[in-house]
Amino acid sequence: MTERGILAYFHSPEQAEGVASKLKALRAVDVQVDRFTNDIGSGIEMSMADSMISQDHEVDTVGLDIVLAAVIDEQCYEQAIRVIETAGGSV
């Protein structure tokens, strides 16, 4: 069994926890949900913030401060990605 890791970002813990339950149903080996801070200040932090803006100048990653980490069988990987994106997550 080959495994793949997934890192997905969400706007709310509820979104991430809902996906975590679905990934567990897909027999994910390990699923964790956590919040991280992304304090944008000046200097390097501002440069990192600029890199979050897409080429269309959409700030589509702002507010994605909930991270879901999972390890899943490679055969279920594409299905897991669809579950995440359908729930509003970003991979």
Buried (B, 14 or more C-beta within 10 A) or exposed (E): EEBBEBEBBBBBBEBBBBBBEBBBEBEBEEBEBEEEEEEEEEEEEEEEBEEBEEEEEEEEBEEBBBBBBBBBBEEBBEEBBEBBEEBBBEE
